[in-house]
């Protein structure tokens, strides 16, 4: 399918995963991820992509991770979750840690913030796929962090739910960087359409 048709604004959403202050900002609970994001210049690039999406009428969904102050209901069944429970910065509801980073140009009333409280995917209990279906969305562009865990999980869930998924290869990062290239080439390329931020931006601005 032609990319311009695949990401047509009438049936496409942009899902930006976990690009929130407490994950990728200066005061991050995941310093290695925040450092990789900064070195890649990811946030400014995604900010430009989000701006193009809004201009074209593509809904921008900020898929954030939240937790209760007492951490009730959060996962305990992996090393990742155990480590997250011990860090100083927690993604507590109502704190700046869970807000989309300023570089993304979040527009209240235009963008959607859709939090999850558990799991490894932006669709874990958030209602994301159901809400997208309700809006007639058939294609989802997935970007954000990281190619280690959340991005592949989100892509798999959306593909399993029947969506076409597009992943910009320069729209995410991994630690180490080279691992992200492997995930894109040897995993996500089999289930999603790979593109890049510039090509997607141009497609939306020409729509």
Backbone as ProteinMPNN parsed JSONL, in Angstrom:
{"seq_chain_A": "XXXXXXXXXXXXXXXXXXXXXXXXXXXXXXXXXXXXXXXXXXXXXXXXXXXXXXXXXXXXXXXXXXXXXXXXXXXXXXXXXXXXXXXXXXXXXXXXXXXXXXXXXXXXXXXXXXXXXXXXXXXXXXXXXXXXXXXXXXXXXXXXXXXXXXXXXXXXXXXXXXXXXXXXXXXXXXXXXXXXXXXXXXXXXXXXXXXXXXXXXXXXXXX", "coords_chain_A": {"N_chain_A": [[0.842, -1.198, 0.0], [0.476, 2.257, -0.766], [2.335, 4.691, 1.019], [1.33, 7.268, 1.552], [-1.395, 6.864, 1.302], [-1.725, 4.909, 3.252], [-1.246, 6.265, 5.667], [-3.225, 8.166, 5.742], [-4.9, 11.059, 6.961], [-7.607, 10.808, 7.782], [-7.968, 8.284, 8.83], [-5.938, 7.692, 10.594], [-3.848, 7.616, 13.527], [-1.444, 9.12, 15.707], [0.616, 7.655, 17.983], [2.386, 8.352, 20.771], [4.707, 7.037, 22.828], [5.274, 6.948, 26.252], [6.773, 9.343, 26.431], [7.297, 11.236, 28.601], [7.826, 13.535, 31.333], [8.999, 12.265, 33.602], [10.225, 10.048, 32.554], [11.732, 10.581, 30.193], [12.64, 13.115, 30.579], [14.688, 15.79, 32.121], [14.788, 15.108, 34.855], [14.742, 12.063, 35.31], [13.435, 8.754, 35.811], [14.731, 6.809, 34.554], [17.677, 6.936, 33.713], [19.509, 6.105, 31.705], [17.872, 5.756, 29.484], [16.819, 8.354, 29.162], [19.192, 9.684, 28.574], [19.916, 8.476, 26.132], [17.787, 9.319, 24.56], [18.195, 12.102, 24.593], [20.721, 12.285, 23.323], [20.063, 11.387, 20.805], [18.434, 13.362, 19.898], [15.711, 13.038, 19.965], [13.254, 14.066, 21.044], [12.743, 16.652, 19.989], [12.467, 15.971, 17.332], [10.202, 14.312, 17.38], [8.44, 16.205, 18.291], [8.184, 17.853, 16.046], [6.987, 16.005, 14.317], [4.572, 15.545, 15.64], [3.448, 18.092, 15.457], [3.034, 18.287, 12.693], [1.18, 16.237, 12.431], [-1.031, 17.289, 13.866], [-1.625, 19.501, 12.253], [-2.502, 18.219, 9.958], [-4.741, 16.991, 10.874], [-4.527, 14.602, 12.171], [-4.991, 12.61, 14.96], [-3.211, 13.059, 17.959], [-1.944, 10.939, 20.297], [-0.878, 10.688, 23.532], [0.64, 8.248, 25.101], [0.962, 7.463, 28.236], [2.68, 6.411, 31.275], [1.401, 5.751, 34.435], [1.362, 5.772, 38.042], [-0.031, 4.889, 41.232], [0.4, 6.724, 44.294], [0.908, 4.995, 46.383], [1.681, 2.827, 44.999], [-0.077, 0.784, 44.536], [-1.511, -1.951, 42.823], [0.292, -1.997, 40.754], [2.654, -3.714, 38.592], [4.693, -6.452, 39.756], [6.179, -8.449, 38.773], [8.614, -8.727, 37.34], [12.106, -8.02, 36.678], [12.388, -5.453, 35.66], [10.077, -4.076, 36.585], [10.517, -4.29, 39.331], [12.855, -2.794, 39.656], [11.897, -0.276, 38.894], [10.218, 0.36, 40.986], [11.968, 1.077, 42.961], [13.321, 3.419, 42.375], [14.053, 6.97, 42.725], [12.482, 8.857, 41.334], [9.141, 8.726, 40.703], [6.305, 7.759, 38.74], [3.905, 9.285, 39.457], [0.424, 9.803, 39.638], [-0.893, 12.958, 38.74], [1.412, 14.421, 39.17], [4.229, 16.356, 37.873], [5.849, 14.474, 36.622], [4.386, 12.744, 35.013], [3.479, 14.221, 32.911], [3.343, 14.998, 29.396], [6.41, 15.663, 27.683], [7.679, 19.021, 27.252], [8.7, 19.498, 24.67], [7.097, 18.157, 22.903], [4.903, 19.667, 22.422], [2.322, 19.488, 23.525], [-1.17, 19.806, 23.257], [-3.8, 20.691, 25.074], [-7.138, 19.514, 24.953], [-6.965, 19.066, 22.286], [-4.932, 17.143, 21.699], [-4.726, 13.785, 23.025], [-4.299, 12.413, 26.204], [-3.491, 9.318, 27.334], [-3.373, 7.282, 29.872], [-1.684, 4.381, 31.319], [-1.681, 1.932, 33.922], [-0.361, -0.364, 34.414], [1.535, -3.157, 33.136], [3.337, -3.697, 29.98], [2.836, -2.492, 27.613], [1.429, 0.176, 25.646], [-1.196, -0.357, 25.277], [-2.061, -1.801, 27.388], [-4.594, -2.337, 29.308], [-5.398, 0.276, 28.969], [-7.341, 0.934, 27.207], [-6.761, 1.758, 24.678], [-6.762, 0.477, 22.028], [-9.486, -0.133, 21.703], [-10.663, 2.411, 21.793], [-9.473, 3.624, 19.577], [-10.549, 2.022, 17.521], [-13.236, 2.763, 17.854], [-13.171, 5.328, 16.848], [-12.795, 4.958, 14.189], [-10.215, 4.518, 13.346], [-7.65, 3.046, 11.473], [-4.968, 2.848, 10.989], [-2.011, 3.123, 12.861], [0.564, 5.167, 13.884], [3.435, 4.516, 15.578], [5.569, 5.731, 18.023], [8.299, 6.807, 20.183], [9.404, 5.689, 23.422], [10.513, 2.53, 24.693], [12.594, 0.941, 22.166], [13.458, -1.335, 23.316], [11.473, -2.494, 24.982], [8.69, -1.302, 25.443], [7.835, -0.223, 22.936], [7.951, -2.427, 20.982], [6.08, -4.143, 22.302], [3.744, -2.594, 22.251], [3.364, -2.308, 19.481], [2.948, -5.026, 18.741], [0.558, -5.581, 20.157], [-1.243, -3.811, 18.912], [-1.161, -4.679, 16.257], [-2.166, -7.261, 16.631], [-4.708, -6.53, 17.324], [-5.754, -5.796, 14.949], [-4.938, -3.512, 13.561], [-3.196, -1.558, 11.056], [0.187, -0.847, 11.389], [2.62, 1.682, 11.631], [6.018, 2.352, 11.941], [8.278, 4.799, 12.614], [11.679, 4.742, 11.882], [13.508, 6.454, 13.0], [12.159, 7.381, 15.123], [12.289, 6.478, 17.666], [14.241, 5.038, 20.361], [16.831, 2.843, 21.626], [18.532, 1.068, 24.255], [21.42, -0.747, 24.318], [22.148, 1.537, 21.554], [22.59, 0.164, 19.109], [21.127, -2.146, 19.445], [18.512, -1.373, 19.047], [18.458, -1.003, 16.283], [18.608, -3.64, 15.478], [16.189, -4.691, 16.454], [14.334, -3.261, 14.932], [15.016, -4.114, 12.319], [14.862, -6.92, 12.407], [12.638, -7.733, 13.768], [10.361, -5.818, 14.076], [10.07, -5.044, 11.417], [8.814, -7.171, 10.234], [6.193, -7.093, 11.013], [5.193, -4.535, 10.912], [4.991, -1.422, 9.04], [7.889, 0.177, 8.093], [9.149, 3.45, 8.289], [10.205, 6.864, 8.157], [10.659, 9.843, 10.16], [10.782, 12.251, 8.656], [9.653, 11.521, 6.165], [7.053, 10.775, 6.943], [6.176, 13.19, 8.033], [6.158, 14.834, 5.748], [4.23, 13.462, 4.251], [1.917, 13.949, 5.743], [1.791, 16.744, 5.733], [1.308, 17.17, 3.078], [-1.159, 16.155, 2.763]], "CA_chain_A": [[0.0, 0.0, 0.0], [1.191, 3.525, -0.797], [2.431, 5.255, 2.367], [0.422, 8.413, 1.658], [-2.724, 6.296, 1.539], [-1.698, 4.17, 4.507], [-1.29, 7.174, 6.83], [-4.192, 9.231, 5.491], [-5.36, 11.629, 8.231], [-8.965, 10.419, 8.166], [-8.01, 6.985, 9.504], [-4.642, 7.464, 11.237], [-3.504, 8.278, 14.788], [-0.045, 9.074, 16.134], [0.728, 7.252, 19.381], [3.727, 8.623, 21.302], [4.745, 6.182, 24.016], [6.075, 7.241, 27.446], [7.621, 10.541, 26.343], [6.826, 12.049, 29.721], [8.942, 14.137, 32.066], [9.647, 11.347, 34.525], [10.913, 8.978, 31.836], [12.725, 11.083, 29.233], [13.007, 14.483, 30.916], [15.93, 15.98, 32.881], [14.705, 14.336, 36.1], [14.17, 10.82, 34.821], [13.604, 7.525, 36.585], [15.498, 5.891, 33.704], [18.719, 7.845, 33.228], [20.095, 5.621, 30.454], [16.905, 6.044, 28.421], [16.797, 9.806, 28.968], [20.447, 10.049, 27.915], [19.825, 8.036, 24.735], [16.821, 10.217, 23.912], [18.846, 13.398, 24.406], [21.782, 12.162, 22.33], [19.441, 11.18, 19.492], [17.592, 14.5, 19.533], [14.418, 12.43, 19.67], [12.071, 14.817, 21.436], [12.474, 17.709, 19.018], [12.01, 15.323, 16.104], [8.823, 13.908, 17.606], [7.646, 17.427, 18.377], [7.877, 18.238, 14.673], [6.037, 15.034, 13.777], [3.278, 15.81, 16.268], [2.922, 19.332, 14.886], [2.528, 17.948, 11.36], [-0.033, 15.449, 12.628], [-2.129, 18.192, 14.22], [-1.949, 20.303, 11.071], [-3.224, 17.372, 9.01], [-5.94, 16.445, 11.499], [-4.23, 13.293, 12.757], [-5.053, 12.688, 16.424], [-1.982, 12.738, 18.682], [-2.235, 10.271, 21.564], [0.278, 10.547, 24.408], [0.441, 7.049, 25.917], [1.845, 7.661, 29.388], [2.611, 5.43, 32.358], [1.1, 6.362, 35.723], [1.241, 4.881, 39.193], [-0.556, 5.474, 42.457], [1.458, 7.08, 45.245], [1.234, 3.808, 47.186], [2.069, 1.808, 44.018], [-1.05, -0.308, 44.538], [-1.977, -2.414, 41.527], [1.367, -2.045, 39.768], [3.295, -5.021, 38.432], [5.84, -6.842, 40.582], [6.59, -9.755, 38.253], [9.81, -8.727, 36.495], [13.209, -7.184, 37.172], [12.11, -4.068, 35.259], [9.11, -3.499, 37.514], [11.149, -4.191, 40.652], [13.768, -1.653, 39.625], [11.102, 0.952, 38.814], [9.649, 0.643, 42.302], [13.009, 1.519, 43.893], [13.953, 4.671, 41.975], [13.565, 8.164, 43.409], [11.437, 9.498, 40.548], [8.011, 7.845, 40.451], [5.352, 8.316, 37.773], [2.701, 9.371, 40.279], [-0.699, 10.554, 39.074], [-1.03, 14.344, 39.162], [2.706, 15.082, 39.317], [4.827, 16.7, 36.575], [6.533, 13.324, 36.025], [3.546, 12.043, 34.036], [3.095, 15.133, 31.836], [4.153, 14.92, 28.172], [7.512, 16.622, 27.704], [7.341, 20.262, 26.545], [9.11, 19.462, 23.264], [6.052, 17.544, 22.084], [3.887, 20.671, 22.112], [1.006, 18.977, 23.929], [-2.271, 20.764, 23.174], [-4.996, 20.218, 25.778], [-8.36, 19.648, 24.177], [-6.697, 18.613, 20.919], [-4.273, 15.856, 21.911], [-5.297, 12.9, 24.039], [-3.382, 11.726, 27.113], [-4.128, 8.054, 27.689], [-2.431, 6.593, 30.766], [-1.872, 3.007, 31.766], [-1.189, 1.749, 35.283], [0.307, -1.658, 34.539], [1.896, -3.799, 31.882], [4.492, -3.275, 29.191], [2.356, -1.953, 26.341], [0.516, 1.317, 25.743], [-2.565, -0.866, 25.195], [-2.322, -2.641, 28.567], [-5.632, -1.815, 30.184], [-5.653, 1.704, 28.755], [-8.461, 1.114, 26.29], [-6.285, 2.394, 23.457], [-7.229, -0.126, 20.777], [-10.941, 0.016, 21.621], [-10.976, 3.812, 21.484], [-9.086, 3.852, 18.188], [-11.586, 1.401, 16.694], [-14.45, 3.579, 17.949], [-12.974, 6.532, 16.043], [-12.578, 4.587, 12.801], [-8.786, 4.496, 13.038], [-7.166, 1.757, 10.968], [-3.503, 2.894, 10.978], [-1.419, 3.794, 14.021], [1.995, 5.433, 13.849], [3.925, 4.318, 16.948], [6.894, 6.299, 18.266], [8.549, 7.05, 21.6], [10.394, 4.842, 24.088], [11.763, 2.312, 23.963], [12.618, -0.244, 21.315], [13.773, -2.496, 24.148], [10.307, -3.143, 25.587], [7.336, -0.763, 25.258], [7.466, -0.053, 21.528], [7.548, -3.714, 20.398], [4.851, -4.633, 22.925], [2.628, -1.805, 21.736], [3.169, -2.686, 18.079], [2.345, -6.36, 18.691], [-0.835, -5.505, 20.602], [-2.05, -3.131, 17.905], [-1.272, -5.588, 15.109], [-3.094, -8.317, 17.038], [-6.052, -5.939, 17.373], [-6.228, -5.582, 13.586], [-4.499, -2.245, 12.981], [-1.95, -1.363, 10.346], [1.086, -0.074, 12.252], [3.782, 2.291, 10.991], [7.036, 2.707, 12.926], [9.408, 5.564, 12.072], [12.921, 4.169, 12.402], [14.185, 7.475, 13.804], [11.157, 7.889, 16.054], [12.45, 5.814, 18.946], [15.623, 4.709, 20.716], [17.045, 1.677, 22.48], [19.828, 1.009, 24.931], [22.257, 0.162, 23.536], [21.577, 2.027, 20.302], [22.66, -0.867, 18.07], [20.066, -3.13, 19.668], [17.316, -0.843, 18.409], [18.546, -1.301, 14.855], [18.296, -5.06, 15.317], [14.754, -4.871, 16.681], [13.64, -2.74, 13.753], [15.286, -4.908, 11.122], [14.634, -8.357, 12.523], [11.363, -8.007, 14.435], [9.252, -4.936, 13.71], [9.905, -5.003, 9.961], [7.957, -8.278, 9.826], [4.795, -6.891, 11.413], [4.811, -3.135, 10.732], [5.631, -0.692, 7.951], [8.932, 1.069, 8.59], [9.317, 4.69, 7.535], [11.016, 7.778, 8.967], [9.907, 11.029, 10.579], [10.691, 13.214, 7.557], [8.703, 11.022, 5.171], [5.713, 10.873, 7.525], [5.848, 14.615, 8.134], [5.834, 15.302, 4.395], [2.963, 12.843, 3.857], [0.817, 14.637, 6.426], [1.698, 18.135, 5.29], [0.79, 17.173, 1.721], [-2.492, 15.562, 2.746]], "C_chain_A": [[0.877, 1.248, 0.0], [1.178, 4.165, 0.582], [1.458, 6.409, 2.558], [-0.999, 7.935, 1.953], [-2.786, 5.621, 2.903], [-1.867, 5.078, 5.709], [-2.222, 8.356, 6.579], [-4.799, 9.744, 6.784], [-6.73, 11.151, 8.693], [-9.01, 9.122, 8.959], [-6.719, 6.668, 10.257], [-4.529, 8.224, 12.551], [-2.01, 8.14, 15.016], [-0.011, 8.765, 17.617], [2.173, 7.43, 19.834], [3.813, 7.994, 22.69], [5.758, 6.679, 25.044], [7.067, 8.395, 27.293], [7.096, 11.565, 27.334], [8.027, 12.492, 30.541], [9.703, 13.136, 32.923], [10.36, 10.18, 33.872], [12.024, 9.527, 30.958], [13.156, 12.523, 29.511], [14.29, 14.564, 31.721], [15.955, 15.222, 34.203], [13.985, 13.031, 35.797], [14.387, 9.684, 35.801], [14.457, 6.521, 35.828], [16.588, 6.702, 33.006], [19.308, 7.397, 31.899], [19.178, 5.904, 29.276], [16.88, 7.538, 28.124], [18.051, 10.278, 28.24], [20.422, 9.661, 26.436], [18.885, 8.927, 23.941], [17.462, 11.561, 23.613], [19.903, 13.338, 23.314], [21.226, 12.014, 20.915], [18.646, 12.386, 19.019], [16.156, 14.08, 19.266], [13.235, 13.345, 19.942], [11.743, 15.941, 20.46], [11.955, 17.128, 17.71], [10.551, 14.889, 16.249], [7.907, 15.111, 17.771], [7.247, 17.918, 16.997], [6.868, 17.307, 14.033], [4.64, 15.264, 14.349], [2.638, 17.077, 15.706], [2.338, 19.086, 13.497], [1.241, 17.147, 11.46], [-1.218, 16.35, 12.946], [-2.579, 19.015, 13.016], [-2.802, 19.51, 10.089], [-4.533, 16.828, 9.573], [-5.774, 15.032, 12.018], [-4.228, 13.431, 14.28], [-3.726, 12.245, 17.042], [-2.36, 12.172, 20.05], [-0.932, 10.109, 22.339], [0.0, 9.378, 25.35], [1.441, 7.086, 27.066], [1.67, 6.533, 30.404], [2.401, 6.169, 33.669], [1.152, 5.312, 36.821], [0.575, 5.633, 40.335], [0.606, 5.785, 43.395], [1.87, 5.884, 46.097], [1.615, 2.608, 46.322], [1.112, 0.616, 43.976], [-1.466, -0.653, 43.106], [-0.913, -2.49, 40.454], [2.016, -3.425, 39.713], [4.473, -5.206, 39.382], [6.58, -8.054, 39.974], [7.725, -9.714, 37.235], [10.881, -7.849, 37.126], [12.966, -5.717, 36.843], [11.167, -3.398, 36.235], [9.715, -3.328, 38.905], [12.082, -2.997, 40.713], [12.994, -0.338, 39.627], [10.518, 1.337, 40.164], [10.674, 1.236, 43.268], [13.59, 2.897, 43.567], [13.316, 5.864, 42.675], [12.406, 8.832, 42.673], [10.356, 8.468, 40.236], [6.995, 8.553, 39.548], [3.969, 8.455, 38.424], [1.656, 10.271, 39.623], [-0.717, 11.973, 39.629], [0.267, 15.086, 39.372], [3.266, 15.418, 37.939], [5.495, 15.521, 35.873], [5.715, 12.666, 34.925], [3.094, 12.947, 32.894], [3.941, 14.89, 30.593], [5.241, 15.988, 28.191], [7.178, 17.85, 26.861], [7.663, 20.229, 25.055], [8.025, 18.907, 22.351], [4.916, 18.512, 21.762], [2.482, 20.234, 22.447], [-0.047, 20.08, 23.923], [-3.5, 20.199, 23.874], [-6.246, 20.472, 24.937], [-8.212, 19.237, 22.722], [-6.045, 17.235, 20.978], [-5.032, 15.058, 22.972], [-4.171, 12.33, 24.889], [-4.091, 10.478, 27.607], [-3.166, 7.244, 28.551], [-2.728, 5.105, 30.917], [-1.232, 2.895, 33.149], [-0.456, 0.429, 35.472], [0.716, -2.132, 33.156], [3.026, -3.121, 31.139], [4.11, -2.583, 27.89], [1.43, -0.771, 26.586], [-0.939, 0.887, 25.687], [-2.946, -1.705, 26.404], [-3.343, -1.984, 29.485], [-5.971, -0.355, 29.983], [-6.889, 1.953, 27.908], [-8.059, 1.679, 24.948], [-6.887, 1.783, 22.205], [-8.742, 0.019, 20.616], [-11.329, 1.434, 21.214], [-10.604, 4.155, 20.041], [-10.116, 3.249, 17.235], [-12.86, 2.244, 16.686], [-14.381, 4.833, 17.084], [-12.695, 6.219, 14.573], [-11.118, 4.581, 12.373], [-8.395, 3.099, 12.572], [-5.64, 1.684, 10.928], [-3.017, 3.658, 12.198], [0.077, 3.943, 13.791], [2.486, 5.391, 15.291], [5.348, 4.83, 17.06], [7.073, 6.472, 19.767], [9.583, 6.103, 22.164], [9.73, 3.609, 24.696], [11.611, 1.09, 23.077], [13.003, -1.5, 22.085], [12.503, -3.242, 24.558], [8.979, -2.557, 25.096], [6.922, -0.629, 23.801], [7.11, -1.397, 20.884], [6.242, -4.252, 20.988], [3.63, -3.903, 22.399], [2.317, -2.165, 20.29], [2.483, -4.043, 17.98], [0.87, -6.314, 19.079], [-1.73, -4.866, 19.545], [-2.216, -3.986, 16.652], [-2.258, -6.709, 15.44], [-4.534, -7.82, 17.087], [-6.568, -5.548, 15.986], [-5.806, -4.291, 12.92], [-3.308, -2.429, 12.053], [-1.074, -0.49, 11.238], [2.273, 0.412, 11.431], [4.749, 2.709, 12.089], [8.117, 3.53, 12.237], [10.707, 5.095, 12.708], [13.725, 5.163, 13.224], [13.221, 8.109, 14.797], [11.206, 7.211, 17.402], [13.93, 5.59, 19.205], [15.631, 3.388, 21.479], [18.356, 1.857, 23.212], [20.284, -0.442, 24.946], [21.624, 0.492, 22.187], [21.52, 0.933, 19.235], [21.572, -1.915, 18.227], [18.772, -2.671, 19.008], [17.295, -1.117, 16.921], [18.194, -2.754, 14.582], [16.799, -5.326, 15.485], [13.956, -4.403, 15.466], [13.784, -3.688, 12.564], [14.778, -6.34, 11.226], [13.357, -8.726, 13.276], [10.247, -7.122, 13.877], [9.026, -4.867, 12.204], [8.982, -6.107, 9.459], [6.476, -8.018, 10.118], [4.293, -5.471, 11.183], [5.486, -2.568, 9.491], [6.659, 0.257, 8.546], [9.047, 2.275, 7.672], [10.288, 5.559, 8.321], [10.214, 9.044, 9.214], [9.74, 12.02, 9.43], [9.651, 12.787, 6.534], [7.275, 11.126, 5.687], [5.257, 12.319, 7.636], [5.414, 15.155, 6.78], [4.489, 14.738, 3.928], [1.79, 13.58, 4.489], [0.682, 16.084, 5.975], [1.169, 18.245, 3.869], [-0.642, 16.673, 1.628], [-3.571, 16.631, 2.534]], "O_chain_A": [[1.899, 1.293, 0.684], [0.143, 4.188, 1.248], [0.828, 6.52, 3.61], [-1.712, 8.535, 2.758], [-3.777, 5.747, 3.622], [-2.55, 4.719, 6.669], [-2.025, 9.431, 7.145], [-5.182, 8.94, 7.634], [-6.982, 11.096, 9.897], [-9.973, 8.874, 9.683], [-6.434, 5.502, 10.531], [-5.044, 9.334, 12.682], [-1.387, 7.172, 14.579], [-0.547, 9.524, 18.425], [3.074, 6.748, 19.346], [3.082, 8.374, 23.604], [6.945, 6.815, 24.747], [8.098, 8.413, 27.966], [6.537, 12.599, 26.969], [9.104, 11.902, 30.458], [10.933, 13.164, 32.959], [11.028, 9.402, 34.553], [13.138, 9.005, 30.97], [13.951, 13.088, 28.76], [14.923, 13.542, 31.984], [17.008, 14.747, 34.63], [12.777, 12.909, 36.001], [15.382, 9.646, 36.525], [14.862, 5.5, 36.384], [16.435, 7.102, 31.852], [19.581, 8.236, 31.04], [19.645, 6.251, 28.191], [16.915, 7.941, 26.962], [17.983, 11.165, 27.39], [20.859, 10.434, 25.584], [19.156, 9.252, 22.785], [17.301, 12.104, 22.52], [19.979, 14.233, 22.473], [21.842, 12.461, 19.948], [18.226, 12.434, 17.863], [15.464, 14.685, 18.447], [12.301, 13.393, 19.142], [10.574, 16.155, 20.141], [11.101, 17.726, 17.056], [9.754, 15.082, 15.331], [6.726, 15.045, 17.429], [6.113, 18.35, 16.791], [5.991, 17.75, 13.292], [3.646, 15.186, 13.627], [1.424, 17.127, 15.504], [1.277, 19.611, 13.162], [0.316, 17.347, 10.673], [-2.29, 16.195, 12.362], [-3.776, 19.199, 12.792], [-3.712, 20.054, 9.464], [-5.344, 16.268, 8.834], [-6.758, 14.34, 12.276], [-3.529, 14.287, 14.821], [-3.187, 11.195, 16.694], [-3.01, 12.84, 20.855], [0.006, 9.471, 21.861], [-0.786, 9.506, 26.288], [2.62, 6.778, 26.888], [0.674, 5.809, 30.401], [3.135, 7.107, 33.982], [1.004, 4.117, 36.565], [0.614, 6.862, 40.392], [1.672, 5.177, 43.296], [3.031, 5.764, 46.489], [1.845, 1.512, 46.834], [1.454, -0.438, 43.441], [-1.735, 0.229, 42.291], [-1.171, -2.989, 39.359], [1.935, -4.202, 40.664], [5.152, -4.25, 39.757], [7.491, -8.607, 40.592], [7.796, -10.574, 36.358], [10.593, -7.034, 38.003], [13.291, -4.836, 37.639], [11.419, -2.275, 36.672], [9.454, -2.333, 39.58], [12.101, -2.268, 41.705], [13.398, 0.615, 40.294], [10.345, 2.521, 40.45], [10.3, 1.832, 44.278], [14.283, 3.482, 44.4], [12.186, 5.784, 43.159], [11.462, 9.315, 43.299], [10.623, 7.459, 39.584], [6.848, 9.775, 39.588], [3.0, 7.827, 37.997], [1.968, 11.352, 39.123], [-0.576, 12.176, 40.835], [0.246, 16.266, 39.72], [2.837, 14.839, 36.941], [5.69, 15.558, 34.658], [6.282, 12.088, 33.998], [2.394, 12.487, 31.992], [5.133, 14.604, 30.709], [5.01, 17.099, 28.667], [6.469, 17.737, 25.861], [6.971, 20.864, 24.259], [8.039, 19.165, 21.148], [4.063, 18.214, 20.926], [1.541, 20.573, 21.73], [0.15, 21.148, 24.504], [-4.173, 19.323, 23.331], [-6.383, 21.515, 24.298], [-9.202, 19.076, 22.008], [-6.54, 16.278, 20.382], [-5.862, 15.593, 23.707], [-3.189, 11.817, 24.351], [-5.156, 10.558, 28.22], [-2.255, 6.596, 28.035], [-3.842, 4.637, 30.681], [-0.345, 3.675, 33.496], [0.018, 0.133, 36.568], [0.296, -1.577, 32.141], [3.593, -2.125, 31.588], [4.984, -2.137, 27.146], [0.733, -0.715, 27.599], [-1.829, 1.673, 26.013], [-4.041, -2.266, 26.445], [-2.989, -1.171, 30.339], [-6.754, 0.205, 30.75], [-7.424, 3.062, 27.895], [-8.922, 2.046, 24.151], [-7.469, 2.501, 21.393], [-9.225, 0.266, 19.511], [-12.22, 1.629, 20.387], [-11.327, 4.885, 19.364], [-10.512, 3.885, 16.258], [-13.488, 2.421, 15.642], [-15.409, 5.343, 16.638], [-12.39, 7.124, 13.796], [-10.814, 4.631, 11.181], [-8.759, 2.099, 13.191], [-5.074, 0.595, 10.844], [-3.55, 4.717, 12.528], [0.773, 2.962, 13.532], [2.004, 6.149, 16.134], [6.228, 4.426, 16.299], [6.126, 6.306, 20.536], [10.539, 5.743, 21.476], [8.582, 3.634, 25.139], [10.662, 0.315, 23.2], [12.888, -2.608, 21.563], [12.453, -4.47, 24.495], [8.222, -3.241, 24.406], [5.768, -0.896, 23.464], [6.042, -1.5, 20.281], [5.394, -4.759, 20.254], [2.598, -4.519, 22.133], [1.154, -2.31, 19.914], [1.533, -4.196, 17.212], [0.029, -6.926, 18.42], [-2.848, -5.327, 19.312], [-3.292, -4.013, 16.055], [-3.095, -7.062, 14.609], [-5.47, -8.599, 16.911], [-7.679, -5.033, 15.855], [-6.268, -3.991, 11.819], [-2.505, -3.343, 12.237], [-1.549, 0.504, 11.786], [2.855, -0.335, 10.645], [4.347, 3.348, 13.062], [8.81, 3.015, 11.36], [10.824, 5.055, 13.933], [14.539, 4.763, 14.056], [13.435, 9.231, 15.255], [10.279, 7.344, 18.202], [14.772, 5.913, 18.367], [14.593, 2.887, 21.913], [19.184, 2.689, 22.842], [19.608, -1.29, 25.528], [20.693, -0.177, 21.739], [20.514, 0.794, 18.538], [21.14, -2.512, 17.241], [18.022, -3.487, 18.472], [16.247, -1.427, 16.354], [17.559, -3.067, 13.575], [16.217, -6.105, 14.73], [13.018, -5.072, 15.031], [12.807, -4.019, 11.893], [14.315, -6.909, 10.237], [13.033, -9.906, 13.405], [9.298, -7.623, 13.274], [7.897, -4.651, 11.762], [8.422, -5.991, 8.369], [5.606, -8.659, 9.529], [3.089, -5.226, 11.253], [6.429, -3.153, 8.959], [6.326, 1.059, 9.419], [9.044, 2.148, 6.447], [11.11, 5.039, 9.076], [9.206, 9.288, 8.551], [8.655, 12.573, 9.251], [8.851, 13.608, 6.084], [6.379, 11.525, 4.943], [4.099, 12.638, 7.369], [4.408, 15.857, 6.683], [3.703, 15.439, 3.291], [0.776, 13.809, 3.831], [-0.432, 16.592, 5.85], [0.64, 19.288, 3.483], [-1.27, 16.747, 0.572], [-4.758, 16.309, 2.492]]}, "name": "protein", "num_of_chains": 1, "seq": "XXXXXXXXXXXXXXXXXXXXXXXXXXXXXXXXXXXXXXXXXXXXXXXXXXXXXXXXXXXXXXXXXXXXXXXXXXXXXXXXXXXXXXXXXXXXXXXXXXXXXXXXXXXXXXXXXXXXXXXXXXXXXXXXXXXXXXXXXXXXXXXXXXXXXXXXXXXXXXXXXXXXXXXXXXXXXXXXXXXXXXXXXXXXXXXXXXXXXXXXXXXXXXX"}
